[in-house]
Amino acid sequence: MNITIQYDQLIYIYLKNQEKYIYFKGTKSSVKCYLQLDDGNNWIGIRIAKEYSYGGAPLFPEVGQIDYINFEGTVQEDEHNILITFDTNSKVYRELEQDCNLDLIPEGIYGIEIILWKANRDWKKEKIQKYIIVDI
């Protein structure tokens, strides 16, 4: 898993290798997600609320395999949420509600795009440093 951050506002979480997958199925927009913070205001994870159609079918696929060897966190899925934890040694103290976009490929969720709401820009990057590949 790799993370890019631009201007402390635009975040992209790559779950799949950028050079390995070329066929996109599309983007699921305005998905409800929650940035998870510890008691020191460090970003430690993200919870994505699963959405279902009126007929009960999921509106986006499971995450699928994570491609990056630097991934030390966890991914858990159940019928209601996808939970990605960057730091498994920290406990969630609070969550910041946020919308995100999910980029989809046949093999699952390729990446997560977050355009932070202005009210959600006050958190620390200390616990996610090992995942950040670009921070401008």
Biotite code that builds the C-alpha atoms (Angstrom):
import biotite.structure as struc

atoms = struc.array([
    struc.Atom([0.000, 0.000, 0.000], chain_id="A", res_id=1, res_name="MET", atom_name="CA", element="C"),
    struc.Atom([1.338, 3.419, -0.944], chain_id="A", res_id=2, res_name="ASN", atom_name="CA", element="C"),
    struc.Atom([-0.040, 6.858, -0.117], chain_id="A", res_id=3, res_name="ILE", atom_name="CA", element="C"),
    struc.Atom([0.366, 10.137, -1.964], chain_id="A", res_id=4, res_name="THR", atom_name="CA", element="C"),
    struc.Atom([-0.603, 13.436, -0.341], chain_id="A", res_id=5, res_name="ILE", atom_name="CA", element="C"),
    struc.Atom([-0.835, 16.718, -2.234], chain_id="A", res_id=6, res_name="GLN", atom_name="CA", element="C"),
    struc.Atom([-1.155, 20.051, -0.453], chain_id="A", res_id=7, res_name="TYR", atom_name="CA", element="C"),
    struc.Atom([-2.496, 18.295, 2.676], chain_id="A", res_id=8, res_name="ASP", atom_name="CA", element="C"),
    struc.Atom([-5.814, 18.047, 0.845], chain_id="A", res_id=9, res_name="GLN", atom_name="CA", element="C"),
    struc.Atom([-5.725, 15.361, -1.858], chain_id="A", res_id=10, res_name="LEU", atom_name="CA", element="C"),
    struc.Atom([-4.876, 11.832, -0.675], chain_id="A", res_id=11, res_name="ILE", atom_name="CA", element="C"),
    struc.Atom([-4.614, 8.714, -2.777], chain_id="A", res_id=12, res_name="TYR", atom_name="CA", element="C"),
    struc.Atom([-4.157, 5.265, -1.225], chain_id="A", res_id=13, res_name="ILE", atom_name="CA", element="C"),
    struc.Atom([-2.825, 2.737, -3.744], chain_id="A", res_id=14, res_name="TYR", atom_name="CA", element="C"),
    struc.Atom([-3.848, -0.817, -2.871], chain_id="A", res_id=15, res_name="LEU", atom_name="CA", element="C"),
    struc.Atom([-2.585, -2.364, -6.099], chain_id="A", res_id=16, res_name="LYS", atom_name="CA", element="C"),
    struc.Atom([0.699, -1.991, -7.988], chain_id="A", res_id=17, res_name="ASN", atom_name="CA", element="C"),
    struc.Atom([0.376, 0.963, -10.363], chain_id="A", res_id=18, res_name="GLN", atom_name="CA", element="C"),
    struc.Atom([2.293, -0.778, -13.165], chain_id="A", res_id=19, res_name="GLU", atom_name="CA", element="C"),
    struc.Atom([0.526, -4.133, -12.959], chain_id="A", res_id=20, res_name="LYS", atom_name="CA", element="C"),
    struc.Atom([-3.117, -3.218, -13.662], chain_id="A", res_id=21, res_name="TYR", atom_name="CA", element="C"),
    struc.Atom([-4.285, -1.353, -16.737], chain_id="A", res_id=22, res_name="ILE", atom_name="CA", element="C"),
    struc.Atom([-7.995, -2.163, -17.032], chain_id="A", res_id=23, res_name="TYR", atom_name="CA", element="C"),
    struc.Atom([-10.252, 0.017, -14.946], chain_id="A", res_id=24, res_name="PHE", atom_name="CA", element="C"),
    struc.Atom([-13.913, -0.801, -14.432], chain_id="A", res_id=25, res_name="LYS", atom_name="CA", element="C"),
    struc.Atom([-14.700, 2.690, -13.240], chain_id="A", res_id=26, res_name="GLY", atom_name="CA", element="C"),
    struc.Atom([-14.984, 4.790, -10.114], chain_id="A", res_id=27, res_name="THR", atom_name="CA", element="C"),
    struc.Atom([-17.546, 4.582, -7.334], chain_id="A", res_id=28, res_name="LYS", atom_name="CA", element="C"),
    struc.Atom([-17.978, 8.192, -6.202], chain_id="A", res_id=29, res_name="SER", atom_name="CA", element="C"),
    struc.Atom([-19.099, 9.722, -2.918], chain_id="A", res_id=30, res_name="SER", atom_name="CA", element="C"),
    struc.Atom([-18.578, 6.636, -0.785], chain_id="A", res_id=31, res_name="VAL", atom_name="CA", element="C"),
    struc.Atom([-18.866, 7.314, 2.941], chain_id="A", res_id=32, res_name="LYS", atom_name="CA", element="C"),
    struc.Atom([-15.552, 6.745, 4.707], chain_id="A", res_id=33, res_name="CYS", atom_name="CA", element="C"),
    struc.Atom([-14.096, 7.645, 8.077], chain_id="A", res_id=34, res_name="TYR", atom_name="CA", element="C"),
    struc.Atom([-10.516, 8.658, 8.809], chain_id="A", res_id=35, res_name="LEU", atom_name="CA", element="C"),
    struc.Atom([-9.516, 6.971, 12.053], chain_id="A", res_id=36, res_name="GLN", atom_name="CA", element="C"),
    struc.Atom([-7.298, 8.860, 14.496], chain_id="A", res_id=37, res_name="LEU", atom_name="CA", element="C"),
    struc.Atom([-5.594, 7.827, 17.725], chain_id="A", res_id=38, res_name="ASP", atom_name="CA", element="C"),
    struc.Atom([-5.595, 9.885, 20.938], chain_id="A", res_id=39, res_name="ASP", atom_name="CA", element="C"),
    struc.Atom([-2.570, 11.864, 19.667], chain_id="A", res_id=40, res_name="GLY", atom_name="CA", element="C"),
    struc.Atom([-4.482, 12.924, 16.522], chain_id="A", res_id=41, res_name="ASN", atom_name="CA", element="C"),
    struc.Atom([-2.380, 10.606, 14.288], chain_id="A", res_id=42, res_name="ASN", atom_name="CA", element="C"),
    struc.Atom([-4.056, 9.070, 11.249], chain_id="A", res_id=43, res_name="TRP", atom_name="CA", element="C"),
    struc.Atom([-4.009, 5.303, 11.847], chain_id="A", res_id=44, res_name="ILE", atom_name="CA", element="C"),
    struc.Atom([-6.657, 3.891, 9.507], chain_id="A", res_id=45, res_name="GLY", atom_name="CA", element="C"),
    struc.Atom([-9.710, 4.309, 7.338], chain_id="A", res_id=46, res_name="ILE", atom_name="CA", element="C"),
    struc.Atom([-13.131, 2.721, 7.545], chain_id="A", res_id=47, res_name="ARG", atom_name="CA", element="C"),
    struc.Atom([-15.158, 2.513, 4.336], chain_id="A", res_id=48, res_name="ILE", atom_name="CA", element="C"),
    struc.Atom([-18.900, 1.921, 4.656], chain_id="A", res_id=49, res_name="ALA", atom_name="CA", element="C"),
    struc.Atom([-20.112, -0.693, 2.182], chain_id="A", res_id=50, res_name="LYS", atom_name="CA", element="C"),
    struc.Atom([-23.104, 0.303, 0.082], chain_id="A", res_id=51, res_name="GLU", atom_name="CA", element="C"),
    struc.Atom([-25.748, -1.999, -1.316], chain_id="A", res_id=52, res_name="TYR", atom_name="CA", element="C"),
    struc.Atom([-28.367, -1.647, -4.036], chain_id="A", res_id=53, res_name="SER", atom_name="CA", element="C"),
    struc.Atom([-32.038, -1.950, -3.164], chain_id="A", res_id=54, res_name="TYR", atom_name="CA", element="C"),
    struc.Atom([-31.847, -5.541, -4.361], chain_id="A", res_id=55, res_name="GLY", atom_name="CA", element="C"),
    struc.Atom([-29.069, -6.294, -1.896], chain_id="A", res_id=56, res_name="GLY", atom_name="CA", element="C"),
    struc.Atom([-26.135, -6.494, -4.310], chain_id="A", res_id=57, res_name="ALA", atom_name="CA", element="C"),
    struc.Atom([-22.910, -4.714, -3.242], chain_id="A", res_id=58, res_name="PRO", atom_name="CA", element="C"),
    struc.Atom([-22.158, -1.542, -5.209], chain_id="A", res_id=59, res_name="LEU", atom_name="CA", element="C"),
    struc.Atom([-18.409, -2.172, -5.206], chain_id="A", res_id=60, res_name="PHE", atom_name="CA", element="C"),
    struc.Atom([-16.198, -5.266, -4.953], chain_id="A", res_id=61, res_name="PRO", atom_name="CA", element="C"),
    struc.Atom([-14.064, -6.536, -2.108], chain_id="A", res_id=62, res_name="GLU", atom_name="CA", element="C"),
    struc.Atom([-10.566, -5.048, -1.828], chain_id="A", res_id=63, res_name="VAL", atom_name="CA", element="C"),
    struc.Atom([-8.792, -8.145, -3.137], chain_id="A", res_id=64, res_name="GLY", atom_name="CA", element="C"),
    struc.Atom([-5.071, -8.772, -2.732], chain_id="A", res_id=65, res_name="GLN", atom_name="CA", element="C"),
    struc.Atom([-2.794, -5.940, -1.583], chain_id="A", res_id=66, res_name="ILE", atom_name="CA", element="C"),
    struc.Atom([0.318, -5.766, -3.802], chain_id="A", res_id=67, res_name="ASP", atom_name="CA", element="C"),
    struc.Atom([2.884, -3.832, -1.783], chain_id="A", res_id=68, res_name="TYR", atom_name="CA", element="C"),
    struc.Atom([5.498, -5.554, 0.354], chain_id="A", res_id=69, res_name="ILE", atom_name="CA", element="C"),
    struc.Atom([5.761, -2.574, 2.718], chain_id="A", res_id=70, res_name="ASN", atom_name="CA", element="C"),
    struc.Atom([2.205, -3.237, 3.876], chain_id="A", res_id=71, res_name="PHE", atom_name="CA", element="C"),
    struc.Atom([2.357, -3.902, 7.616], chain_id="A", res_id=72, res_name="GLU", atom_name="CA", element="C"),
    struc.Atom([-1.202, -2.943, 8.467], chain_id="A", res_id=73, res_name="GLY", atom_name="CA", element="C"),
    struc.Atom([-4.366, -4.970, 8.135], chain_id="A", res_id=74, res_name="THR", atom_name="CA", element="C"),
    struc.Atom([-7.398, -5.105, 5.881], chain_id="A", res_id=75, res_name="VAL", atom_name="CA", element="C"),
    struc.Atom([-10.621, -6.486, 7.307], chain_id="A", res_id=76, res_name="GLN", atom_name="CA", element="C"),
    struc.Atom([-13.952, -6.758, 5.542], chain_id="A", res_id=77, res_name="GLU", atom_name="CA", element="C"),
    struc.Atom([-17.396, -7.695, 6.750], chain_id="A", res_id=78, res_name="ASP", atom_name="CA", element="C"),
    struc.Atom([-20.861, -7.109, 5.351], chain_id="A", res_id=79, res_name="GLU", atom_name="CA", element="C"),
    struc.Atom([-20.906, -3.475, 6.547], chain_id="A", res_id=80, res_name="HIS", atom_name="CA", element="C"),
    struc.Atom([-17.353, -2.079, 6.348], chain_id="A", res_id=81, res_name="ASN", atom_name="CA", element="C"),
    struc.Atom([-13.886, -2.288, 4.893], chain_id="A", res_id=82, res_name="ILE", atom_name="CA", element="C"),
    struc.Atom([-11.355, -1.457, 7.585], chain_id="A", res_id=83, res_name="LEU", atom_name="CA", element="C"),
    struc.Atom([-7.783, -0.583, 6.600], chain_id="A", res_id=84, res_name="ILE", atom_name="CA", element="C"),
    struc.Atom([-5.460, -0.123, 9.555], chain_id="A", res_id=85, res_name="THR", atom_name="CA", element="C"),
    struc.Atom([-2.036, 1.473, 9.020], chain_id="A", res_id=86, res_name="PHE", atom_name="CA", element="C"),
    struc.Atom([-0.858, 1.118, 12.613], chain_id="A", res_id=87, res_name="ASP", atom_name="CA", element="C"),
    struc.Atom([-2.138, -1.974, 14.408], chain_id="A", res_id=88, res_name="THR", atom_name="CA", element="C"),
    struc.Atom([-0.532, -0.939, 17.720], chain_id="A", res_id=89, res_name="ASN", atom_name="CA", element="C"),
    struc.Atom([-2.782, 2.113, 18.137], chain_id="A", res_id=90, res_name="SER", atom_name="CA", element="C"),
    struc.Atom([-6.403, 2.282, 19.171], chain_id="A", res_id=91, res_name="LYS", atom_name="CA", element="C"),
    struc.Atom([-9.025, 4.374, 17.387], chain_id="A", res_id=92, res_name="VAL", atom_name="CA", element="C"),
    struc.Atom([-9.905, 7.386, 19.517], chain_id="A", res_id=93, res_name="TYR", atom_name="CA", element="C"),
    struc.Atom([-12.158, 9.207, 17.038], chain_id="A", res_id=94, res_name="ARG", atom_name="CA", element="C"),
    struc.Atom([-13.295, 9.141, 13.420], chain_id="A", res_id=95, res_name="GLU", atom_name="CA", element="C"),
    struc.Atom([-13.640, 11.975, 10.919], chain_id="A", res_id=96, res_name="LEU", atom_name="CA", element="C"),
    struc.Atom([-16.504, 11.461, 8.479], chain_id="A", res_id=97, res_name="GLU", atom_name="CA", element="C"),
    struc.Atom([-15.436, 12.006, 4.890], chain_id="A", res_id=98, res_name="GLN", atom_name="CA", element="C"),
    struc.Atom([-16.446, 11.112, 1.325], chain_id="A", res_id=99, res_name="ASP", atom_name="CA", element="C"),
    struc.Atom([-14.041, 9.165, -0.871], chain_id="A", res_id=100, res_name="CYS", atom_name="CA", element="C"),
    struc.Atom([-13.916, 7.725, -4.381], chain_id="A", res_id=101, res_name="ASN", atom_name="CA", element="C"),
    struc.Atom([-12.999, 4.102, -5.068], chain_id="A", res_id=102, res_name="LEU", atom_name="CA", element="C"),
    struc.Atom([-11.185, 3.225, -8.293], chain_id="A", res_id=103, res_name="ASP", atom_name="CA", element="C"),
    struc.Atom([-12.269, -0.256, -9.383], chain_id="A", res_id=104, res_name="LEU", atom_name="CA", element="C"),
    struc.Atom([-10.542, -2.918, -11.471], chain_id="A", res_id=105, res_name="ILE", atom_name="CA", element="C"),
    struc.Atom([-11.638, -6.508, -12.235], chain_id="A", res_id=106, res_name="PRO", atom_name="CA", element="C"),
    struc.Atom([-9.408, -7.730, -9.369], chain_id="A", res_id=107, res_name="GLU", atom_name="CA", element="C"),
    struc.Atom([-11.018, -5.507, -6.722], chain_id="A", res_id=108, res_name="GLY", atom_name="CA", element="C"),
    struc.Atom([-10.437, -1.987, -5.441], chain_id="A", res_id=109, res_name="ILE", atom_name="CA", element="C"),
    struc.Atom([-7.367, -0.406, -7.035], chain_id="A", res_id=110, res_name="TYR", atom_name="CA", element="C"),
    struc.Atom([-7.198, 2.720, -4.904], chain_id="A", res_id=111, res_name="GLY", atom_name="CA", element="C"),
    struc.Atom([-8.970, 5.196, -2.661], chain_id="A", res_id=112, res_name="ILE", atom_name="CA", element="C"),
    struc.Atom([-9.110, 8.913, -3.468], chain_id="A", res_id=113, res_name="GLU", atom_name="CA", element="C"),
    struc.Atom([-9.902, 11.351, -0.689], chain_id="A", res_id=114, res_name="ILE", atom_name="CA", element="C"),
    struc.Atom([-10.355, 15.082, -1.154], chain_id="A", res_id=115, res_name="ILE", atom_name="CA", element="C"),
    struc.Atom([-10.306, 16.241, 2.438], chain_id="A", res_id=116, res_name="LEU", atom_name="CA", element="C"),
    struc.Atom([-13.026, 18.525, 3.651], chain_id="A", res_id=117, res_name="TRP", atom_name="CA", element="C"),
    struc.Atom([-11.523, 21.673, 5.170], chain_id="A", res_id=118, res_name="LYS", atom_name="CA", element="C"),
    struc.Atom([-12.683, 20.648, 8.662], chain_id="A", res_id=119, res_name="ALA", atom_name="CA", element="C"),
    struc.Atom([-10.782, 17.326, 8.351], chain_id="A", res_id=120, res_name="ASN", atom_name="CA", element="C"),
    struc.Atom([-7.274, 18.634, 7.639], chain_id="A", res_id=121, res_name="ARG", atom_name="CA", element="C"),
    struc.Atom([-5.995, 18.823, 11.218], chain_id="A", res_id=122, res_name="ASP", atom_name="CA", element="C"),
    struc.Atom([-4.284, 15.465, 11.850], chain_id="A", res_id=123, res_name="TRP", atom_name="CA", element="C"),
    struc.Atom([-0.729, 14.130, 12.037], chain_id="A", res_id=124, res_name="LYS", atom_name="CA", element="C"),
    struc.Atom([1.102, 11.921, 9.515], chain_id="A", res_id=125, res_name="LYS", atom_name="CA", element="C"),
    struc.Atom([3.548, 10.338, 11.973], chain_id="A", res_id=126, res_name="GLU", atom_name="CA", element="C"),
    struc.Atom([1.982, 6.841, 11.964], chain_id="A", res_id=127, res_name="LYS", atom_name="CA", element="C"),
    struc.Atom([1.627, 6.661, 8.150], chain_id="A", res_id=128, res_name="ILE", atom_name="CA", element="C"),
    struc.Atom([5.112, 7.884, 7.160], chain_id="A", res_id=129, res_name="GLN", atom_name="CA", element="C"),
    struc.Atom([6.253, 4.427, 6.025], chain_id="A", res_id=130, res_name="LYS", atom_name="CA", element="C"),
    struc.Atom([3.430, 4.340, 3.454], chain_id="A", res_id=131, res_name="TYR", atom_name="CA", element="C"),
    struc.Atom([3.905, 7.838, 1.975], chain_id="A", res_id=132, res_name="ILE", atom_name="CA", element="C"),
    struc.Atom([5.629, 7.897, -1.428], chain_id="A", res_id=133, res_name="ILE", atom_name="CA", element="C"),
    struc.Atom([4.764, 11.538, -2.319], chain_id="A", res_id=134, res_name="VAL", atom_name="CA", element="C"),
    struc.Atom([3.989, 14.428, 0.041], chain_id="A", res_id=135, res_name="ASP", atom_name="CA", element="C"),
    struc.Atom([4.006, 17.857, -1.580], chain_id="A", res_id=136, res_name="ILE", atom_name="CA", element="C"),
])
